[in-house]
Amino acid sequence: MSSELICADVFELILMRLPVKSLYRFKSVAKSWNHTISEAVSNRDFMLAHRRHSKIHSSSKKNMFLALWSFDAALISLSKLENNELKLLPVDLERRGSFVGRVESCDGLILILWKSCAKRSIHLWNPSARKYTNLGTPFSYPRGTNSGNLFAYPYVFTCGIGFDPISKDYKIVAANVSMKQYSVFNSKRRCWNESKIMEITIADDIRSFSLDGHICLQEGYEKQEETNSYDIKLVLFNPRDNKFYQCVYNTGQGSSTATSYCLYACSHGQFCALIGDMNSDVCRVVWKKRSGEWSEFDGVAVPWTMYHKFDDDDLIDGLSIRMLFTDDDGELIFSFGYRKVLVYSLIEKTSKLMVKPDGVVRGYPLIGYSDNLFFGN
């Protein structure tokens, strides 16, 4: 059936509901289809409408992971948490000679900071459109800089991605880890804007701070010896006005001991922290939902001792064990070392253990994954 036999508005509504992969495949049906679809996927209003529909009807895309197959990231692919197992999907990307320094995602767009002894660069991967874009780096290295100096300020940097509802576009930001300089990627000109000096506003406690679309660029915690507690500190970027904020959450008196640990995660409107003890399965969880609702769970029985052995290769240091969360349904995801994934439901108070697919050494949950046409051309 030819697109000329269908009303243009109706045909556009049909296209809007198609997955990105199908849209690109149907371009080869006929010249008229190729022309119509090519115009549609290049039109910002159509891309925004397709994005809205995809986000609403993306339940089948929940709990997607970026899977690393080796430490030097020779191959990365997508996997999906389904029926208590991680299933690999036929979408992958090969790159050799670099390590993954950071992974951030927003609506199916995956931002990867590659690092090596020679250089650092930021890349954007749109798996839906099978498009991979090298965004380069916003910070130049002075002539004569050797590889050893690349691990010192200001050549080490962090990055993030979020959606700006004012400009109706995705905003990518990078900042050096000393939090002195930053740059925003210009998606129209496809280059980095001139770097600027960062000014960080000290904001309220994370419980009262609005996390609506903020990008978390830096996170960390400090032990407070006087109160025997942890201070979790976040540096957030607001894509609406390009302003930076620092938020703090104190875990409360008596939450820090010699064998205690503190895990936390913050991504696109949600914040979650877990405080526990290595010698006990019982821990405390705080969770700020996208709606702004703050919840606290005491006596949460996450079964560490049943599923995890604390040895030299699998220490609970926040690196070998990473805590993240799913798409606003109260599930925490714990990645133990290189082989195990534990999912704990705060609502149902149940847990399930999964083993990562053979060969996968690390997985990064992609919160809110959906089909996306942006950065697809």
C-alpha positions as a printed NumPy array, in Angstrom:
array([[  0.   ,   0.   ,   0.   ],
       [  1.391,   3.396,  -0.947],
       [  1.584,   6.291,   1.486],
       [ -0.237,   8.455,  -1.131],
       [ -3.44 ,   6.481,  -0.427],
       [ -3.397,   7.515,   3.229],
       [ -4.114,  10.97 ,   4.591],
       [ -0.805,  12.655,   5.481],
       [ -1.863,  13.3  ,   9.086],
       [ -2.969,   9.69 ,   9.551],
       [  0.229,   8.384,   7.98 ],
       [  2.274,  10.537,  10.367],
       [  0.328,   9.192,  13.342],
       [  1.113,   5.659,  12.168],
       [  4.818,   6.466,  11.782],
       [  4.859,   8.07 ,  15.224],
       [  3.888,   4.749,  16.797],
       [  6.507,   2.669,  15.039],
       [  9.802,   1.642,  16.672],
       [ 12.841,   3.483,  15.353],
       [ 14.238,   0.302,  13.847],
       [ 11.042,  -0.202,  11.825],
       [ 11.01 ,   3.401,  10.657],
       [ 14.479,   3.09 ,   9.154],
       [ 13.699,  -0.319,   7.665],
       [ 10.487,   0.883,   5.985],
       [ 12.417,   3.599,   4.14 ],
       [ 13.43 ,   0.908,   1.659],
       [  9.834,  -0.044,   0.809],
       [  9.454,   2.646,  -1.862],
       [ 10.864,   6.004,  -2.89 ],
       [  7.787,   7.792,  -1.577],
       [  8.133,   6.058,   1.79 ],
       [ 11.831,   6.891,   1.881],
       [ 11.064,  10.56 ,   1.221],
       [  8.21 ,  10.771,   3.731],
       [ 10.04 ,   8.961,   6.54 ],
       [ 13.313,  10.828,   5.928],
       [ 11.475,  14.135,   6.241],
       [  9.653,  12.946,   9.366],
       [ 12.698,  11.683,  11.282],
       [ 14.494,  14.958,  10.542],
       [ 11.594,  17.088,  11.772],
       [ 11.937,  18.213,  15.385],
       [  8.181,  18.258,  16.043],
       [  7.891,  14.672,  14.797],
       [ 10.892,  13.586,  16.884],
       [  9.357,  15.153,  19.994],
       [  5.979,  13.533,  19.323],
       [  7.662,  10.147,  18.733],
       [  9.636,  10.634,  21.98 ],
       [  6.467,  11.339,  23.992],
       [  4.699,   8.287,  22.587],
       [  7.718,   6.059,  23.129],
       [  8.097,   7.146,  26.772],
       [  4.432,   6.454,  27.486],
       [  4.432,   3.046,  25.797],
       [  7.912,   1.833,  26.718],
       [  7.003,  -0.747,  29.373],
       [  8.636,  -3.465,  27.262],
       [ 11.872,  -1.46 ,  27.309],
       [ 12.218,  -1.335,  31.086],
       [ 15.257,  -2.65 ,  32.92 ],
       [ 17.703,  -2.383,  30.045],
       [ 21.438,  -2.71 ,  30.707],
       [ 24.609,  -1.696,  28.933],
       [ 26.831,  -4.783,  29.11 ],
       [ 30.628,  -4.688,  28.962],
       [ 32.345,  -7.795,  27.66 ],
       [ 35.877,  -6.949,  28.723],
       [ 37.771,  -4.44 ,  30.836],
       [ 39.111,  -2.616,  27.789],
       [ 35.545,  -2.37 ,  26.419],
       [ 36.361,  -4.138,  23.156],
       [ 32.654,  -4.94 ,  22.89 ],
       [ 29.61 ,  -3.412,  24.551],
       [ 26.035,  -4.499,  24.008],
       [ 22.528,  -4.239,  25.418],
       [ 20.858,  -6.734,  27.706],
       [ 17.439,  -6.845,  29.326],
       [ 16.331,  -7.977,  32.763],
       [ 13.455, -10.344,  32.003],
       [ 11.944, -13.356,  33.767],
       [ 14.689, -13.377,  36.388],
       [ 17.531, -13.419,  33.889],
       [ 19.616, -10.998,  31.881],
       [ 19.049, -11.634,  28.196],
       [ 21.467, -10.271,  25.621],
       [ 19.954,  -8.323,  22.737],
       [ 21.317,  -8.284,  19.163],
       [ 22.61 ,  -4.716,  19.513],
       [ 26.31 ,  -4.179,  20.084],
       [ 29.17 ,  -1.787,  19.504],
       [ 32.853,  -2.605,  19.14 ],
       [ 35.653,  -0.301,  20.255],
       [ 39.19 ,  -1.259,  21.216],
       [ 41.963,   0.36 ,  23.198],
       [ 39.81 ,   2.341,  25.635],
       [ 38.173,   1.877,  29.016],
       [ 34.703,   3.038,  29.989],
       [ 35.117,   5.848,  32.503],
       [ 31.465,   6.766,  32.939],
       [ 28.079,   5.789,  31.521],
       [ 24.998,   8.022,  31.649],
       [ 21.714,   7.62 ,  29.819],
       [ 18.494,   9.492,  29.113],
       [ 15.523,   8.147,  27.149],
       [ 17.601,   5.549,  25.333],
       [ 20.515,   7.849,  24.465],
       [ 23.705,   6.47 ,  26.023],
       [ 26.579,   8.804,  26.866],
       [ 29.928,   7.046,  27.289],
       [ 33.142,   8.619,  28.543],
       [ 36.015,   6.647,  27.01 ],
       [ 39.432,   6.981,  28.575],
       [ 42.892,   5.714,  27.803],
       [ 46.453,   6.681,  28.612],
       [ 46.526,   8.864,  25.496],
       [ 43.215,  10.73 ,  25.577],
       [ 39.659,  11.05 ,  26.788],
       [ 36.584,  11.542,  24.656],
       [ 32.811,  11.576,  25.015],
       [ 30.664,   9.486,  22.692],
       [ 26.908,   9.281,  22.233],
       [ 25.306,   6.004,  21.213],
       [ 21.728,   5.732,  19.986],
       [ 21.124,   1.953,  19.799],
       [ 17.609,   2.427,  18.375],
       [ 18.95 ,   4.241,  15.301],
       [ 22.244,   2.281,  15.273],
       [ 24.061,   5.622,  15.38 ],
       [ 27.347,   6.255,  17.202],
       [ 28.721,   9.804,  17.433],
       [ 32.1  ,  10.971,  18.71 ],
       [ 31.491,  14.273,  20.499],
       [ 35.179,  14.813,  21.176],
       [ 36.288,  16.575,  24.347],
       [ 35.517,  20.074,  25.64 ],
       [ 38.875,  20.442,  27.374],
       [ 42.039,  20.764,  25.301],
       [ 45.31 ,  19.22 ,  26.346],
       [ 48.306,  21.592,  26.239],
       [ 50.983,  20.693,  23.717],
       [ 53.534,  18.379,  25.258],
       [ 51.116,  16.847,  27.773],
       [ 52.233,  13.276,  28.421],
       [ 49.97 ,  10.358,  29.237],
       [ 50.822,  10.485,  32.921],
       [ 49.535,  14.041,  33.236],
       [ 46.196,  13.064,  31.721],
       [ 45.237,  11.515,  35.046],
       [ 45.639,  14.866,  36.847],
       [ 43.372,  17.906,  37.003],
       [ 41.965,  19.372,  34.842],
       [ 42.284,  16.616,  32.237],
       [ 40.033,  14.152,  34.083],
       [ 36.403,  15.119,  33.731],
       [ 32.861,  13.896,  34.192],
       [ 29.786,  14.209,  31.996],
       [ 26.022,  13.778,  31.905],
       [ 22.962,  14.019,  29.679],
       [ 19.407,  15.212,  30.283],
       [ 16.392,  16.661,  28.502],
       [ 15.725,  20.393,  28.595],
       [ 11.944,  20.978,  28.371],
       [ 12.47 ,  24.674,  27.587],
       [ 14.602,  24.23 ,  24.453],
       [ 12.96 ,  20.829,  23.845],
       [ 16.323,  19.253,  23.203],
       [ 18.822,  17.033,  24.958],
       [ 21.591,  18.778,  26.811],
       [ 25.037,  17.238,  27.325],
       [ 27.355,  18.768,  29.889],
       [ 30.947,  18.03 ,  30.902],
       [ 32.899,  19.33 ,  33.894],
       [ 36.376,  18.68 ,  35.206],
       [ 36.317,  16.727,  38.451],
       [ 37.721,  19.653,  40.41 ],
       [ 34.39 ,  21.328,  39.572],
       [ 36.084,  24.466,  38.304],
       [ 35.165,  24.46 ,  34.591],
       [ 32.307,  23.168,  32.498],
       [ 31.085,  23.116,  28.912],
       [ 27.736,  22.375,  27.257],
       [ 27.51 ,  20.582,  23.929],
       [ 25.817,  22.579,  21.163],
       [ 23.601,  20.006,  19.451],
       [ 22.747,  22.305,  16.531],
       [ 26.344,  23.123,  15.631],
       [ 27.535,  19.698,  16.851],
       [ 30.433,  21.103,  18.861],
       [ 31.267,  22.055,  22.432],
       [ 30.629,  25.59 ,  23.598],
       [ 33.495,  27.519,  25.108],
       [ 34.249,  26.314,  28.637],
       [ 33.119,  28.508,  31.521],
       [ 33.88 ,  28.877,  35.207],
       [ 31.517,  26.879,  37.4  ],
       [ 29.506,  28.593,  40.103],
       [ 27.903,  26.092,  42.468],
       [ 24.942,  27.098,  44.611],
       [ 24.709,  25.358,  47.971],
       [ 21.15 ,  24.053,  47.933],
       [ 18.81 ,  22.562,  50.495],
       [ 18.86 ,  19.064,  51.861],
       [ 18.194,  16.516,  49.122],
       [ 14.835,  15.746,  50.759],
       [ 13.451,  19.19 ,  49.921],
       [ 15.347,  19.78 ,  46.661],
       [ 13.478,  19.27 ,  43.389],
       [ 15.246,  16.674,  41.245],
       [ 13.131,  17.401,  38.186],
       [ 15.437,  16.561,  35.28 ],
       [ 18.683,  17.495,  37.055],
       [ 21.867,  15.779,  35.871],
       [ 24.123,  14.337,  38.579],
       [ 27.741,  15.098,  37.654],
       [ 29.541,  14.192,  40.847],
       [ 28.686,  12.157,  43.892],
       [ 30.541,  11.108,  47.011],
       [ 30.275,  10.746,  50.756],
       [ 32.229,  11.704,  53.858],
       [ 32.206,  10.14 ,  57.297],
       [ 31.31 ,  12.593,  60.029],
       [ 33.196,  11.371,  63.083],
       [ 31.476,  13.746,  65.534],
       [ 27.984,  12.493,  64.729],
       [ 29.038,   9.014,  63.606],
       [ 27.19 ,   9.442,  60.313],
       [ 27.691,   9.873,  56.557],
       [ 27.249,  13.019,  54.475],
       [ 26.26 ,  12.131,  50.897],
       [ 27.111,  15.024,  48.569],
       [ 25.796,  15.502,  45.034],
       [ 26.693,  18.119,  42.415],
       [ 23.702,  18.594,  40.114],
       [ 23.262,  20.451,  36.827],
       [ 19.93 ,  21.975,  35.835],
       [ 19.574,  21.779,  32.023],
       [ 16.885,  24.486,  32.075],
       [ 19.173,  27.307,  33.201],
       [ 22.688,  25.769,  33.098],
       [ 23.124,  26.264,  36.846],
       [ 24.889,  23.97 ,  39.318],
       [ 23.74 ,  22.981,  42.788],
       [ 25.268,  21.009,  45.633],
       [ 22.92 ,  18.943,  47.778],
       [ 23.735,  17.012,  50.931],
       [ 21.977,  14.208,  52.732],
       [ 23.066,  13.214,  56.242],
       [ 22.329,   9.596,  57.083],
       [ 21.714,  10.332,  60.759],
       [ 23.54 ,   9.88 ,  64.02 ],
       [ 24.929,   6.432,  64.68 ],
       [ 24.687,   5.169,  61.103],
       [ 28.458,   4.957,  60.625],
       [ 30.511,   2.197,  62.25 ],
       [ 33.803,   0.47 ,  61.566],
       [ 32.099,  -2.175,  59.411],
       [ 29.295,  -0.076,  57.926],
       [ 28.919,   0.895,  54.284],
       [ 26.941,   3.486,  52.345],
       [ 25.611,   2.955,  48.806],
       [ 23.722,   5.591,  46.834],
       [ 22.414,   6.425,  43.385],
       [ 20.923,   9.523,  41.782],
       [ 19.513,   9.686,  38.262],
       [ 16.899,  11.833,  36.485],
       [ 14.517,  12.621,  39.315],
       [ 15.25 ,   9.821,  41.769],
       [ 17.624,   9.469,  44.701],
       [ 18.246,   6.391,  46.79 ],
       [ 20.684,   5.571,  49.589],
       [ 21.316,   2.394,  51.556],
       [ 23.168,   2.267,  54.877],
       [ 24.082,  -1.098,  56.33 ],
       [ 26.668,  -3.248,  58.031],
       [ 28.839,  -5.926,  56.435],
       [ 28.05 ,  -8.325,  59.258],
       [ 24.275,  -8.056,  58.96 ],
       [ 21.586,  -8.462,  56.315],
       [ 19.474,  -5.704,  57.872],
       [ 19.935,  -2.201,  56.478],
       [ 18.182,   1.141,  56.083],
       [ 17.01 ,   2.594,  52.758],
       [ 15.848,   6.102,  51.88 ],
       [ 14.208,   6.766,  48.526],
       [ 13.092,   9.974,  46.828],
       [ 10.724,   9.229,  43.957],
       [ 10.26 ,  11.23 ,  40.771],
       [  7.076,  12.642,  42.285],
       [  9.162,  14.176,  45.088],
       [  7.773,  11.787,  47.708],
       [ 10.354,  10.856,  50.354],
       [ 10.23 ,   7.352,  51.822],
       [ 12.347,   5.698,  54.517],
       [ 12.585,   1.959,  55.078],
       [ 14.11 ,   0.609,  58.285],
       [ 14.986,  -3.025,  58.873],
       [ 15.244,  -3.859,  55.17 ],
       [ 16.489,  -7.447,  54.882],
       [ 18.72 ,  -7.445,  51.805],
       [ 20.303, -10.936,  51.915],
       [ 24.005, -10.081,  51.655],
       [ 25.324, -13.102,  53.505],
       [ 23.271, -15.567,  51.459],
       [ 24.337, -14.253,  48.068],
       [ 27.719, -12.704,  48.605],
       [ 31.111, -13.773,  49.9  ],
       [ 33.314, -11.005,  51.192],
       [ 36.734, -11.85 ,  49.907],
       [ 39.643,  -9.969,  48.369],
       [ 38.028,  -9.932,  44.918],
       [ 34.535,  -8.839,  45.999],
       [ 34.817,  -6.188,  48.689],
       [ 31.845,  -3.986,  49.523],
       [ 33.515,  -0.688,  48.633],
       [ 30.896,   0.952,  46.43 ],
       [ 32.851,  -0.034,  43.322],
       [ 32.699,  -3.796,  43.144],
       [ 29.16 ,  -3.563,  44.52 ],
       [ 27.064,  -0.954,  42.731],
       [ 23.527,  -0.061,  43.746],
       [ 21.078,   1.354,  41.238],
       [ 17.334,   1.314,  40.855],
       [ 14.738,   0.557,  38.234],
       [ 12.163,   2.844,  36.658],
       [ 10.296,   4.113,  39.72 ],
       [  8.845,   0.796,  40.835],
       [ 10.797,   0.412,  44.064],
       [ 13.342,  -2.145,  42.926],
       [ 16.991,  -1.813,  43.873],
       [ 19.632,  -3.423,  41.677],
       [ 22.912,  -4.55 ,  43.212],
       [ 25.787,  -5.593,  41.   ],
       [ 28.188,  -7.855,  42.909],
       [ 31.651,  -8.013,  41.436],
       [ 31.584,  -9.33 ,  37.898],
       [ 29.082, -12.188,  37.914],
       [ 26.041, -11.559,  40.126],
       [ 23.052,  -9.237,  40.046],
       [ 20.622,  -9.019,  42.961],
       [ 17.247,  -7.29 ,  42.577],
       [ 15.427,  -6.336,  45.767],
       [ 11.856,  -4.988,  45.815],
       [ 11.213,  -2.398,  48.511],
       [  7.474,  -2.755,  47.952],
       [  7.151,  -6.555,  47.964],
       [ 10.192,  -7.107,  50.222],
       [ 11.436,  -9.932,  48.042],
       [ 14.761, -10.563,  46.31 ],
       [ 15.954, -12.479,  43.274],
       [ 19.477, -13.366,  42.24 ],
       [ 20.711, -13.513,  38.662],
       [ 24.007, -14.417,  37.08 ],
       [ 25.25 , -12.153,  34.317],
       [ 25.569, -13.664,  30.818],
       [ 28.82 , -15.497,  30.148],
       [ 31.594, -13.1  ,  29.235],
       [ 29.906,  -9.953,  30.601],
       [ 32.105,  -8.327,  33.251],
       [ 29.961,  -5.317,  34.142],
       [ 26.476,  -3.939,  33.561],
       [ 25.122,  -0.402,  33.708],
       [ 21.322,  -0.09 ,  34.144],
       [ 19.821,   2.384,  31.654],
       [ 17.063,   4.151,  33.598],
       [ 13.98 ,   5.042,  31.556],
       [ 15.148,   3.408,  28.329],
       [ 12.945,   4.105,  25.281],
       [ 13.145,   4.373,  21.497],
       [ 14.629,   7.699,  20.393],
       [ 15.124,   9.511,  17.101],
       [ 17.392,  12.256,  18.457],
       [ 21.036,  11.98 ,  17.356],
       [ 19.901,   9.377,  14.838],
       [ 20.923,  11.193,  11.646]])
